[in-house]
């Protein structure tokens, strides 16, 4: 089997130089003996975390059609050194439990809770109801026949959370009072599985300008990595989903892009820019936008995503220049400029 570790420089990393405030400055030392001598000591202890895609490829699987399996690992450097396998995190201080979760302390009035699906508007069964105060949480119960009715501990500043597999966790502040009845109507957002395809909006070079043009399918040697990050409100848990779409789902592409050598002249002096080749895995486009999925969008069966693709490969090899790669680096900014042509389509 072929095993590859892929890192894309466009994937965001975590980096912290641990400087004082936001300014990193050296420690300076000078001497009166020789005024020309000084010492600049840069003593930064940095932390880095970055994503690495692990790809396992078996070209003989499924009667030689091939199979590709991918997953992500996170590389970590802490205090300038790699985080080793024997790393152990600092454990928190054990806090003794209070009597919050005791059944005989549930002396609020009757609390009625109704939970619905945000898209179908149908009632949801088996939603776990958790009540928290400070660092302690109690399982109060779960919805049966789409409803819950029962008593809570009496707490000011408590938080009630609603958990169900396949839904985004929702939580809100909920104060309870002695013998006081109350009612909550809760809506949970489901996690949906959708079919999707990826299409390209080609950008063509005209003179020194790149203009957006026609729609095109992905080529067999191209692959798109899609990440959706939900901008949740303060009451909802974060949620991110990712998937890979290949122009050819079985064969591995080996496309290369050659930038020929050329000579340029500046200030009556000639400079040679050497030829180089972009091998398999180089970025040829992308997209970065905010989009609001409506309930009507999510009721559709399939999503079509669009990405910007500066079509460098379509430029005759003799006319390609290294500056053409700048437009690929700027696709995230260009996404905002051409957003109207890049929003998802639903079928």
Beta strands, then each sheet from edge to edge (+ up, - down):
strand 1: 2-6
strand 2: 14-16
strand 3: 27-30
strand 4: 38-41
strand 5: 47-58
strand 6: 67-78
strand 7: 81-82
strand 8: 111-117
strand 9: 128-133
strand 10: 136-142
strand 11: 147-150
strand 12: 159-163
strand 13: 170-173
strand 14: 182-188
strand 15: 195-206
strand 16: 209-217
strand 17: 223-230
strand 18: 239-246
strand 19: 257-259
strand 20: 262-266
strand 21: 269-273
strand 22: 276-278
strand 23: 302-310
strand 24: 345-346
sheet 1: 1+ 5- 2+
sheet 2: 1+ 5- 6+ 7-
sheet 3: 3+ 4-
sheet 4: 11+ 8- 14-
sheet 5: 10+ 9- 12+ 13-
sheet 6: 16+ 15- 23- 24+
sheet 7: 17+ 18-
sheet 8: 19+ 22-
sheet 9: 20+ 21-
end
